[in-house]
Amino acid sequence: MVEVCSTTLPQKAIPQILVHPEYESFLDGRRRRYQRYSEIAYNTLRKVDGIITNRTNGAFYVTVVLEKDRLNPQQSLRIANKDVQKLVEELCAAPGMEPDKRFVYYLIGAAGLCVVPLSSFNTNLQGFRFTLLEQNELNFRKTMETLAASIEEYLESAHTTEAHGKRAFKLGG
């Protein structure tokens, strides 16, 4: 619940929630789910070359750091919808675009996954954060597989090689 004015409703409801006989079992179940999802995320993402991630240790969000120098402005993901692709390309062409924010735009455009760039948290680290809030474990597992595949595709999408003294880019696909 988000309120922009008086917090009367939460002030009245929260004390009743905290003393409800099922509240502790609700919290217990939620902690167990976060722990299980943390393991799922960690075990899926730790296999991806080019990123650093850990278990959440009680948090309900996961942080993924992209290794230094793994991002460049030629990287992209295939976006099926041409209008979305055009919008993402326009957004990513903005001056001063952070490399992790660029990845985030491509990720949402290509895979429909919304994560938050680490550069939004006043850090020099490049990466992103996402939550463990999905209720359905099968959906969460699919999301983690899609995320892992998208990271791999993005990182591999633009490689530089020296070919006859000039820089050549190979776009993934």
C-alpha positions as CSV (number, residue, x, y, z in Angstrom):
1,M,0.0,0.0,0.0
2,V,1.3,3.4,-1.0
3,E,-0.2,6.6,0.5
4,V,0.8,10.2,-0.3
5,C,-1.2,11.7,2.5
6,S,-2.6,10.6,5.9
7,T,-1.4,7.1,7.0
8,T,-4.6,6.5,9.1
9,L,-5.4,3.1,7.4
10,P,-2.0,1.5,8.0
11,Q,-1.8,3.0,11.5
12,K,-5.2,1.3,12.3
13,A,-4.5,-1.9,10.5
14,I,-0.9,-2.7,11.4
15,P,-1.4,-3.2,15.1
16,Q,-4.2,-5.7,14.3
17,I,-2.0,-7.5,11.8
18,L,0.8,-7.8,14.3
19,V,-1.3,-9.6,16.9
20,H,-3.2,-11.8,14.5
21,P,-2.7,-15.5,15.5
22,E,-1.5,-16.4,11.9
23,Y,1.0,-13.5,11.6
24,E,4.0,-15.5,12.8
25,S,3.4,-18.4,10.5
26,F,2.8,-16.0,7.7
27,L,6.3,-14.4,8.4
28,D,7.9,-17.8,8.7
29,G,6.5,-18.9,5.3
30,R,7.6,-15.7,3.7
31,R,11.2,-16.0,5.2
32,R,11.4,-19.6,3.9
33,R,10.2,-18.6,0.4
34,Y,12.8,-15.7,0.3
35,Q,15.5,-18.2,1.3
36,R,14.4,-20.7,-1.3
37,Y,14.1,-18.0,-4.0
38,S,17.5,-16.6,-3.0
39,E,19.0,-20.1,-3.6
40,I,17.2,-20.4,-6.9
41,A,18.5,-17.0,-8.1
42,Y,22.0,-17.6,-6.8
43,N,22.3,-21.1,-8.3
44,T,21.0,-19.9,-11.6
45,L,23.0,-16.7,-11.9
46,R,26.3,-17.9,-10.5
47,K,26.7,-19.9,-13.8
48,V,26.7,-16.8,-15.9
49,D,30.2,-15.6,-16.9
50,G,30.8,-11.9,-16.4
51,I,28.6,-11.3,-13.3
52,I,29.0,-11.4,-9.5
53,T,26.1,-12.2,-7.3
54,N,25.6,-13.7,-3.8
55,R,22.9,-15.2,-1.7
56,T,20.6,-12.6,-0.2
57,N,21.2,-13.5,3.5
58,G,17.7,-12.4,4.5
59,A,17.0,-9.6,2.0
60,F,14.1,-9.7,-0.4
61,Y,16.2,-8.5,-3.3
62,V,19.2,-9.7,-5.2
63,T,22.1,-7.6,-6.4
64,V,24.0,-8.6,-9.5
65,V,27.2,-6.8,-10.4
66,L,28.6,-6.9,-13.9
67,E,32.3,-7.4,-14.0
68,K,34.4,-4.4,-14.8
69,D,34.8,-3.6,-18.5
70,R,32.1,-6.2,-19.5
71,L,29.7,-3.5,-20.8
72,N,30.0,-1.5,-23.9
73,P,27.8,0.7,-26.1
74,Q,27.5,-1.8,-28.9
75,Q,25.7,-4.4,-26.8
76,S,22.0,-5.1,-27.2
77,L,19.3,-7.7,-27.0
78,R,17.0,-8.7,-29.8
79,I,13.6,-7.0,-29.4
80,A,10.7,-8.5,-31.3
81,N,8.5,-5.5,-31.3
82,K,10.0,-2.9,-33.7
83,D,8.3,0.0,-31.9
84,V,9.7,-1.1,-28.6
85,Q,13.1,-1.6,-30.2
86,K,13.0,2.0,-31.6
87,L,12.1,3.4,-28.2
88,V,14.8,1.5,-26.4
89,E,17.4,2.6,-29.0
90,E,16.3,6.2,-28.6
91,L,16.5,6.0,-24.8
92,C,19.9,4.4,-24.9
93,A,21.3,7.0,-27.2
94,A,20.8,9.7,-24.5
95,P,24.1,11.4,-23.6
96,G,25.6,10.1,-20.4
97,M,23.6,6.9,-20.4
98,E,25.0,4.6,-17.7
99,P,26.0,1.2,-19.2
100,D,23.9,-0.7,-16.6
101,K,20.8,1.4,-17.3
102,R,21.3,0.7,-21.0
103,F,21.2,-3.0,-20.2
104,V,18.0,-2.5,-18.1
105,Y,16.2,-0.8,-21.0
106,Y,17.2,-3.7,-23.4
107,L,16.2,-6.3,-20.8
108,I,12.7,-4.9,-20.3
109,G,12.3,-4.3,-24.1
110,A,13.4,-7.8,-25.1
111,A,12.4,-10.0,-22.2
112,G,9.8,-8.0,-20.3
113,L,11.9,-8.2,-17.1
114,C,12.1,-5.1,-15.0
115,V,15.2,-4.7,-12.8
116,V,16.7,-1.5,-11.3
117,P,20.2,-0.4,-12.4
118,L,22.8,-0.2,-9.6
119,S,23.9,3.2,-10.9
120,S,20.5,4.4,-9.5
121,F,21.9,3.7,-6.0
122,N,24.8,6.2,-6.1
123,T,27.5,3.6,-6.7
124,N,30.2,3.2,-9.3
125,L,29.4,-0.5,-9.6
126,Q,27.5,-1.5,-12.8
127,G,24.8,-4.0,-12.4
128,F,21.2,-4.3,-11.2
129,R,18.8,-5.3,-8.5
130,F,15.6,-7.3,-8.5
131,T,13.2,-8.6,-5.9
132,L,12.2,-12.1,-4.7
133,L,8.6,-11.0,-4.4
134,E,7.1,-13.3,-7.2
135,Q,4.6,-15.6,-5.5
136,N,4.7,-18.5,-8.0
137,E,7.9,-20.5,-7.8
138,L,7.6,-21.9,-11.3
139,N,7.2,-18.3,-12.7
140,F,10.2,-17.3,-10.6
141,R,12.4,-20.1,-11.9
142,K,11.4,-19.2,-15.5
143,T,12.2,-15.6,-14.8
144,M,15.7,-16.5,-13.5
145,E,16.4,-18.7,-16.5
146,T,15.2,-15.9,-18.8
147,L,17.4,-13.4,-16.9
148,A,20.5,-15.6,-17.1
149,A,20.0,-16.2,-20.8
150,S,19.4,-12.5,-21.4
151,I,22.6,-11.5,-19.5
152,E,24.6,-14.0,-21.5
153,E,23.1,-12.8,-24.8
154,Y,23.7,-9.1,-23.9
155,L,27.3,-9.7,-22.8
156,E,28.1,-11.7,-25.9
157,S,26.2,-9.4,-28.3
158,A,29.2,-7.2,-29.2
159,H,32.7,-8.4,-29.2
160,T,35.7,-6.5,-30.4
161,T,38.4,-8.1,-32.3
162,E,41.4,-6.7,-34.2
163,A,40.9,-7.6,-37.8
164,H,43.4,-6.2,-40.3
165,G,44.3,-3.3,-38.0
166,K,40.7,-2.1,-37.6
167,R,38.1,-2.7,-34.9
168,A,35.3,-5.1,-35.9
169,F,32.1,-5.7,-34.0
170,K,30.2,-9.0,-34.1
171,L,26.6,-8.6,-33.2
172,G,25.1,-11.7,-31.5
173,G,22.1,-13.5,-32.8
